[in-house]
């Protein structure tokens, strides 16, 4: 594969900003970025952010409509590094855990799992009920990674953007994609107790 590709899915959970940050951090990485946005995510973008959806979509190289089950990312022969769903709603998690491929986001995630590629779900819900936990277990047993965006307070973040950036940079580490200038424990000028 000459062109490296990654799929970004944005589902309808609170935290649309995580998906946008992933798109921003992938700029200039030499990757072909494929984006699929659920209807719920479009609504969340409108209700919770000041983002203009067309400007967000412009950050991707290819945008796939949620209903296009014949898109390239719905086929295992279309090689990718994998897929990040950020944020991942409990509805999308449940569909992925049970192989319910009723839209392109869940179909692409299912393909990533069946091809044994990296799937990372930035799950957004709390508290969790037993159904949520069982769905997380099922996805983990299939090879996916559940990654709730828990803030890394050891770096003493000063802004919401710093918290979001650090979480998304850590997620991109799971794809072996390095984001420069991200504070890491034991490196740089982190505050240490004396």
QUITADA-V439912 format. One record per pair of residues at least 12 apart in sequence whose C-alpha atoms are under 10 Angstrom apart, sorted by the first residue. I is the first residue (numbers start at 0). J is the second residue. D is the distance in Angstrom with one decimal. If there is no record, write none. Layout:
i	j	d
I	J	D
I	J	D
This chain:
i	j	d
0	77	9.7
0	78	7.3
0	79	8.9
2	29	8.3
2	30	7.0
2	31	6.9
2	78	9.1
2	79	8.9
3	28	9.8
3	29	7.6
3	30	5.3
3	31	6.2
3	32	8.8
3	78	8.0
3	79	6.4
3	80	6.8
4	29	8.9
4	30	5.3
4	31	4.5
4	32	5.8
4	33	7.3
4	60	9.8
4	72	10.0
4	77	9.2
4	78	7.2
4	79	4.7
4	80	5.9
4	81	7.8
4	82	9.3
5	25	9.3
5	30	6.9
5	31	6.4
5	32	5.2
5	33	6.2
5	34	8.7
5	72	9.6
5	78	8.9
5	79	5.4
5	80	5.3
5	81	5.6
5	82	5.9
5	83	7.9
5	117	9.8
5	174	9.1
6	31	8.6
6	32	6.0
6	33	4.7
6	34	5.9
6	35	7.8
6	59	9.5
6	61	9.4
6	62	9.8
6	72	7.7
6	79	7.3
6	80	8.0
6	81	6.3
6	82	4.5
6	83	6.3
6	84	8.3
6	104	9.4
6	107	8.2
6	108	9.0
6	111	9.5
6	118	9.4
7	19	9.5
7	21	7.8
7	22	7.7
7	32	7.1
7	33	6.1
7	34	4.9
7	35	6.5
7	36	8.4
7	59	8.7
7	62	9.6
7	81	8.8
7	82	5.7
7	83	5.0
7	84	5.9
7	85	7.3
7	86	9.8
7	104	8.9
7	107	9.8
7	108	9.9
7	119	9.8
8	33	8.4
8	34	5.8
8	35	4.9
8	36	5.8
8	37	7.9
8	40	9.5
8	63	9.9
8	65	9.7
8	82	7.2
8	83	6.1
8	84	4.4
8	85	6.2
8	86	7.9
8	87	8.1
8	103	9.2
8	104	6.1
8	105	8.9
8	107	8.8
8	108	8.7
8	120	9.3
9	34	7.8
9	35	6.5
9	36	4.8
9	37	6.4
9	38	9.5
9	39	9.0
9	40	6.1
9	41	8.8
9	44	10.0
9	83	8.4
9	84	5.6
9	85	5.2
9	86	5.8
9	87	6.9
9	88	8.9
9	91	9.9
9	104	8.1
9	121	9.7
10	35	8.6
10	36	6.2
10	37	5.1
10	38	7.7
10	39	6.3
10	40	4.8
10	41	8.4
10	42	9.9
10	43	8.8
10	84	7.0
10	85	6.9
10	86	5.9
10	87	5.4
10	88	5.9
10	89	9.4
10	90	8.8
10	91	7.0
10	92	9.7
10	104	8.0
10	105	9.7
10	122	9.9
11	36	8.5
11	37	6.4
11	38	7.1
11	39	4.0
11	40	3.7
11	41	7.3
11	42	7.4
11	43	6.0
11	44	8.6
11	85	9.4
11	86	7.4
11	87	7.2
11	88	5.8
11	89	9.1
11	90	8.6
11	91	8.4
11	123	9.7
12	37	10.0
12	39	7.6
12	40	6.9
12	42	9.9
12	43	7.2
12	44	9.8
12	85	8.7
12	86	5.9
12	87	6.1
12	88	4.5
12	89	7.6
12	90	8.8
12	91	9.1
12	121	9.9
12	122	8.2
12	123	6.2
12	124	7.8
13	39	9.7
13	40	8.3
13	43	6.6
13	44	8.7
13	46	9.6
13	47	7.7
13	85	9.8
13	86	7.2
13	87	8.8
13	88	7.9
13	122	9.8
13	123	6.8
13	124	8.4
14	40	9.1
14	43	8.1
14	44	8.7
14	47	8.2
14	48	9.1
14	85	7.7
14	86	5.8
14	87	8.9
14	88	9.6
14	121	9.6
14	122	9.7
14	123	7.4
14	148	9.5
14	163	9.2
15	36	10.0
15	40	6.8
15	41	8.8
15	42	9.8
15	43	6.8
15	44	6.0
15	45	9.7
15	47	7.9
15	48	7.7
15	50	9.3
15	85	7.3
15	86	6.3
15	87	9.5
16	43	10.0
16	44	8.3
16	47	9.2
16	48	7.8
16	50	8.9
16	85	8.5
16	86	8.2
16	160	8.9
16	163	7.6
16	164	9.6
17	84	9.3
17	85	5.6
17	86	6.1
17	87	9.9
17	121	8.4
17	148	8.7
17	160	9.5
17	162	10.0
17	163	6.2
17	164	7.9
17	166	8.3
17	167	6.7
18	34	9.6
18	36	9.4
18	40	9.8
18	55	9.2
18	83	8.6
18	84	7.5
18	85	4.7
18	86	6.3
18	87	9.5
18	121	9.3
18	163	9.7
18	167	8.4
19	50	9.0
19	55	6.6
19	56	9.0
19	58	8.3
19	59	9.9
19	85	8.5
19	86	9.7
19	163	9.9
19	167	9.7
20	55	9.8
20	85	9.2
20	160	8.8
20	163	7.3
20	164	6.5
20	165	9.8
20	166	9.6
20	167	6.9
20	168	8.9
21	58	9.8
21	83	8.7
21	84	9.8
21	85	7.9
21	163	9.4
21	164	8.2
21	166	9.6
21	167	6.0
21	168	7.8
21	170	8.8
21	171	7.9
22	34	8.7
22	55	8.0
22	56	8.9
22	57	9.5
22	58	6.0
22	59	6.7
22	60	9.9
22	167	9.8
23	55	9.1
23	58	6.9
23	59	9.0
23	164	9.6
24	58	10.0
24	164	8.3
24	167	8.2
24	168	7.6
24	171	8.8
24	176	9.8
24	177	9.6
24	178	7.1
24	179	9.5
25	58	8.9
25	59	9.0
25	168	9.7
25	171	8.7
25	176	8.6
25	177	9.6
25	178	8.5
26	58	7.6
26	59	8.6
26	60	9.9
28	176	8.2
28	177	9.0
28	178	9.1
30	59	9.9
30	60	8.9
30	79	9.8
30	80	9.6
30	176	10.0
31	59	7.8
31	60	5.9
31	61	7.8
31	79	9.1
32	58	8.4
32	59	5.2
32	60	5.2
32	61	6.4
32	62	8.6
32	79	9.6
32	82	10.0
33	56	9.7
33	58	9.7
33	59	6.0
33	60	6.1
33	61	4.8
33	62	5.9
33	63	7.3
33	71	9.5
33	72	8.0
33	79	9.5
33	82	9.2
34	55	9.8
34	56	7.4
34	57	9.8
34	58	9.0
34	59	6.1
34	60	7.9
34	61	6.2
34	62	4.8
34	63	6.1
34	64	8.8
34	65	9.5
34	72	9.5
34	82	9.6
34	83	9.8
34	84	9.8
34	104	9.1
35	56	9.0
35	59	9.5
35	61	8.8
35	62	6.0
35	63	5.2
35	64	6.4
35	65	6.0
35	66	9.6
35	67	9.8
35	72	9.4
35	84	9.3
35	102	9.8
35	103	7.2
35	104	6.1
35	105	9.9
35	107	9.1
36	52	9.7
36	56	8.8
36	62	8.3
36	63	7.9
36	64	7.3
36	65	6.2
36	84	9.6
36	103	8.9
36	104	7.4
37	64	8.4
37	65	5.8
37	66	8.9
37	91	9.5
37	102	8.3
37	103	8.5
37	104	7.1
37	105	9.7
38	64	9.7
38	65	7.5
38	66	9.6
39	88	9.2
40	52	9.9
40	86	8.8
40	87	9.7
40	88	9.3
63	103	8.0
63	104	9.3
64	102	9.3
64	103	7.5
64	104	9.3
65	101	9.5
65	102	5.8
65	103	5.0
65	104	6.5
65	105	9.3
65	106	9.8
66	101	8.3
66	102	5.5
66	103	5.9
66	104	8.8
67	102	7.5
67	103	6.1
67	104	9.6
67	106	9.9
68	100	8.7
68	101	8.3
68	102	6.6
68	103	5.3
68	104	9.0
68	105	9.8
68	106	7.3
68	107	8.8
69	103	8.4
69	106	9.9
70	103	7.8
70	106	9.9
70	107	9.1
71	107	9.1
72	103	8.1
72	104	9.1
72	106	8.3
72	107	5.6
72	108	9.0
72	110	8.0
72	111	8.9
73	100	9.7
73	102	9.8
73	103	6.8
73	104	8.8
73	105	9.3
73	106	5.9
73	107	5.0
73	108	8.5
73	109	8.5
73	110	6.5
73	111	9.0
74	106	8.8
74	107	7.6
74	109	9.8
74	110	6.6
74	111	9.0
74	114	9.6
75	107	8.8
75	109	9.5
75	110	5.7
75	111	7.3
75	112	9.6
75	113	7.9
75	114	6.2
75	115	9.9
75	116	9.8
76	110	9.5
76	114	8.9
77	110	9.6
78	111	9.2
78	114	9.2
78	116	9.2
79	111	8.2
79	114	9.8
79	116	7.8
79	117	9.1
80	111	8.8
80	116	6.5
80	117	6.6
80	118	9.0
80	174	7.0
80	175	9.4
81	107	9.2
81	108	8.4
81	110	9.3
81	111	5.9
81	112	8.6
81	114	9.2
81	115	8.8
81	116	5.2
81	117	4.6
81	118	5.7
81	119	8.2
81	174	7.7
82	104	9.6
82	107	7.8
82	108	6.6
82	109	10.0
82	110	9.6
82	111	6.8
82	112	9.4
82	116	8.1
82	117	6.4
82	118	5.0
82	119	6.4
82	120	8.5
82	143	9.8
82	174	9.0
83	108	8.5
83	117	8.3
83	118	6.0
83	119	4.9
83	120	6.0
83	121	7.5
83	144	9.5
83	146	10.0
83	167	9.8
83	170	8.2
83	171	8.5
83	173	9.9
83	174	9.2
84	104	8.3
84	105	9.6
84	108	8.3
84	118	7.9
84	119	6.4
84	120	5.0
84	121	6.0
84	122	8.2
84	146	9.8
85	119	8.4
85	120	6.5
85	121	5.0
85	122	7.4
85	123	8.7
85	146	9.5
85	147	9.7
85	148	9.3
85	167	8.6
85	170	9.6
86	120	7.2
86	121	5.1
86	122	5.9
86	123	6.2
86	124	9.8
86	146	9.8
86	147	8.9
86	148	8.8
87	119	9.2
87	120	5.7
87	121	5.3
87	122	4.6
87	123	6.1
87	124	8.9
87	145	9.5
87	146	9.5
87	147	9.1
88	120	9.0
88	121	8.5
88	122	6.2
88	123	6.0
88	124	7.4
89	122	7.2
89	123	7.4
89	124	7.1
89	127	9.5
89	130	9.4
89	131	6.8
89	134	8.7
89	135	9.4
90	105	9.9
90	131	9.3
91	104	8.1
91	105	6.6
91	108	9.6
91	120	9.4
91	122	9.3
92	105	8.5
92	108	9.8
92	120	7.7
92	121	9.7
92	122	7.7
92	123	9.9
92	131	8.0
92	134	6.6
92	135	7.3
92	137	9.7
92	138	8.0
92	145	9.5
93	105	9.5
93	130	8.4
93	131	7.5
93	133	9.1
93	134	5.7
93	135	8.3
93	137	9.3
93	138	9.0
94	106	9.2
94	108	9.7
94	109	9.2
94	134	8.8
95	107	9.4
95	108	6.7
95	109	6.3
95	112	9.2
95	120	9.9
95	134	8.4
95	135	9.6
95	137	9.1
95	138	7.2
95	143	9.9
96	108	9.8
96	109	8.7
96	131	9.8
96	133	8.7
96	134	5.4
96	135	7.3
96	136	8.4
96	137	5.6
96	138	5.2
96	139	8.9
96	140	9.5
96	141	8.4
96	143	9.6
97	109	9.3
97	134	7.9
97	137	8.1
97	138	8.6
98	110	9.6
98	112	9.7
98	138	9.7
108	120	9.4
108	143	9.3
109	138	9.9
109	141	9.9
111	142	9.7
111	143	9.0
112	138	8.7
112	141	6.7
112	142	6.7
112	143	6.9
113	141	8.4
113	142	9.2
115	141	8.5
115	142	7.1
115	143	8.9
116	142	8.3
116	143	8.5
116	174	9.8
117	142	7.6
117	143	6.5
117	144	7.7
117	173	8.0
117	174	7.1
118	138	9.1
118	139	9.5
118	141	9.7
118	142	7.6
118	143	4.8
118	144	6.1
118	145	8.6
118	173	9.3
118	174	9.1
119	138	9.6
119	139	9.7
119	142	9.4
119	143	5.9
119	144	4.7
119	145	6.0
119	146	6.7
119	147	9.8
119	170	7.5
119	171	9.2
119	173	8.1
119	174	9.0
120	135	9.2
120	138	9.1
120	143	7.6
120	144	6.2
120	145	5.1
120	146	5.8
120	147	7.7
120	148	9.8
120	170	9.2
121	144	8.6
121	145	6.4
121	146	4.7
121	147	5.1
121	148	6.3
121	149	9.8
121	166	9.2
121	167	8.8
121	170	8.2
122	135	9.0
122	144	9.9
122	145	6.7
122	146	6.2
122	147	4.9
122	148	7.3
123	146	9.1
123	147	6.3
123	148	7.4
123	149	9.8
124	147	8.5
125	147	9.8
144	170	9.6
144	173	8.9
146	166	9.0
146	167	9.8
146	169	9.4
146	170	7.5
147	166	8.8
147	170	9.8
148	162	8.8
148	163	7.8
148	165	9.2
148	166	5.7
148	167	7.9
148	169	9.5
148	170	9.0
149	162	8.7
149	163	9.3
149	165	9.7
149	166	7.2
150	162	5.8
150	163	7.8
150	164	9.9
150	165	7.8
150	166	6.7
151	163	9.8
151	165	7.4
151	166	7.6
151	169	10.0
151	182	9.8
151	183	9.5
151	184	9.6
153	182	9.5
153	183	9.2
153	184	7.7
153	189	7.9
153	190	7.9
153	191	9.0
154	181	9.8
154	182	6.8
154	183	7.9
154	184	7.9
154	188	9.3
154	189	6.0
154	190	7.1
154	191	9.6
155	189	8.4
155	190	7.9
156	182	10.0
161	181	9.3
161	182	9.9
164	178	9.7
164	181	8.2
165	178	9.5
165	181	6.6
165	182	7.7
165	183	9.0
166	181	10.0
168	180	9.9
168	181	7.2
168	182	9.8
169	181	8.9
169	183	9.4
